[in-house]
Amino acid sequence: MVRNPAKRRDSVVCAIMLGGALSLLAPLSVAQRPLPPVPAIVWPDSVEPDPARWTQEDVTPEQKFKTARAEAVAAHQDAQNACKIMPNEDQRLCLGQARVVFDSDMQAIRQRFGDFR
């Protein structure tokens, strides 16, 4: 421990100057470093590739209708599941709203692609 105030002041000034010099040099050394390579993302269940049908584009209006309908049905099922965790007094209203949204989605799908039942 330094008891002389002049020596203490000198050591503090020296430490501040050293810290300032290091802070000026640090960004240069960090900026000059090359970026690390991007890591490959490996999903736990990605041992088998996706089925070919997942990458095949829908071409005909019937295929597009079936895909859009499947998406609407899945969205409706998700909405119903969300409604089921609500209190009983809100479930009926929620399920009714989910049904209205599903019906309007299906109406839009039929108008866009035709009705393939």
C-alpha positions as CSV (number, residue, x, y, z in Angstrom):
1,M,0.0,0.0,0.0
2,V,1.4,3.4,-1.0
3,R,1.4,6.0,1.8
4,N,2.9,8.8,-0.2
5,P,0.1,10.8,-1.9
6,A,2.3,11.8,-4.9
7,K,3.2,8.2,-5.6
8,R,-0.4,7.1,-5.2
9,R,-1.5,9.8,-7.7
10,D,1.3,8.8,-10.1
11,S,0.3,5.1,-9.9
12,V,-3.4,6.0,-10.5
13,V,-2.6,8.3,-13.5
14,C,-0.4,5.5,-14.9
15,A,-3.1,2.9,-14.5
16,I,-5.7,5.3,-16.2
17,M,-3.3,5.9,-19.1
18,L,-2.5,2.2,-19.5
19,G,-6.3,1.4,-19.5
20,G,-7.0,4.1,-22.0
21,A,-4.2,2.8,-24.3
22,L,-5.5,-0.7,-24.1
23,S,-9.0,0.4,-24.8
24,L,-7.8,2.1,-28.0
25,L,-5.9,-1.0,-29.1
26,A,-8.6,-3.5,-28.3
27,P,-11.0,-2.6,-31.2
28,L,-8.2,-2.9,-33.7
29,S,-7.2,-6.3,-32.6
30,V,-10.8,-7.6,-32.5
31,A,-11.7,-6.1,-35.9
32,Q,-8.7,-7.8,-37.5
33,R,-9.7,-11.2,-36.4
34,P,-11.4,-13.4,-39.0
35,L,-14.9,-14.5,-38.2
36,P,-15.4,-18.1,-37.1
37,P,-17.1,-20.4,-39.6
38,V,-20.8,-20.7,-39.4
39,P,-21.7,-23.9,-37.5
40,A,-23.8,-26.5,-39.2
41,I,-27.2,-26.9,-37.6
42,V,-28.0,-30.5,-36.8
43,W,-31.5,-31.2,-35.6
44,P,-31.9,-34.2,-33.3
45,D,-34.4,-36.0,-35.6
46,S,-32.8,-35.1,-38.9
47,V,-31.3,-38.5,-39.5
48,E,-33.8,-39.2,-42.3
49,P,-34.4,-36.6,-45.0
50,D,-37.8,-35.1,-45.5
51,P,-40.3,-37.1,-47.6
52,A,-40.2,-36.1,-51.3
53,R,-43.9,-35.1,-51.1
54,W,-43.0,-32.2,-48.8
55,T,-40.8,-30.6,-51.5
56,Q,-43.1,-31.2,-54.4
57,E,-45.0,-28.1,-55.4
58,D,-48.8,-28.2,-55.9
59,V,-49.5,-27.8,-59.6
60,T,-53.2,-28.4,-60.2
61,P,-56.0,-26.5,-58.5
62,E,-57.2,-29.7,-56.9
63,Q,-53.8,-30.2,-55.2
64,K,-53.7,-26.5,-54.1
65,F,-57.2,-26.9,-52.7
66,K,-56.3,-30.0,-50.7
67,T,-53.2,-28.4,-49.3
68,A,-55.1,-25.2,-48.3
69,R,-57.9,-27.2,-46.8
70,A,-55.4,-29.3,-44.8
71,E,-53.8,-26.1,-43.5
72,A,-57.2,-24.7,-42.6
73,V,-58.2,-27.8,-40.8
74,A,-55.0,-27.9,-38.8
75,A,-55.4,-24.2,-37.9
76,H,-59.0,-24.9,-36.7
77,Q,-57.8,-27.9,-34.6
78,D,-55.1,-25.6,-33.0
79,A,-57.8,-23.1,-32.2
80,Q,-60.1,-25.7,-30.7
81,N,-57.3,-27.0,-28.5
82,A,-56.6,-23.4,-27.4
83,C,-60.3,-23.0,-26.5
84,K,-60.3,-26.2,-24.5
85,I,-57.9,-24.8,-21.9
86,M,-60.1,-21.8,-21.3
87,P,-62.6,-21.5,-18.5
88,N,-65.9,-23.2,-19.2
89,E,-67.9,-20.0,-19.7
90,D,-65.5,-18.8,-22.4
91,Q,-65.2,-22.1,-24.2
92,R,-68.5,-21.9,-26.1
93,L,-67.8,-18.4,-27.4
94,C,-64.2,-19.4,-28.3
95,L,-65.3,-22.5,-30.2
96,G,-68.0,-20.5,-32.0
97,Q,-65.4,-18.0,-33.1
98,A,-63.0,-20.7,-34.2
99,R,-65.8,-22.2,-36.3
100,V,-66.7,-18.9,-37.9
101,V,-63.0,-18.3,-38.8
102,F,-62.7,-21.9,-40.2
103,D,-65.9,-21.4,-42.3
104,S,-64.7,-18.1,-43.7
105,D,-61.3,-19.7,-44.5
106,M,-62.9,-22.5,-46.3
107,Q,-65.2,-20.1,-48.2
108,A,-62.1,-18.2,-49.4
109,I,-60.3,-21.4,-50.4
110,R,-63.3,-22.5,-52.4
111,Q,-63.5,-19.2,-54.1
112,R,-59.9,-19.3,-55.0
113,F,-59.4,-22.9,-56.1
114,G,-62.9,-24.2,-56.7
115,D,-64.7,-26.9,-54.7
116,F,-63.1,-30.3,-54.9
117,R,-64.9,-32.6,-52.5
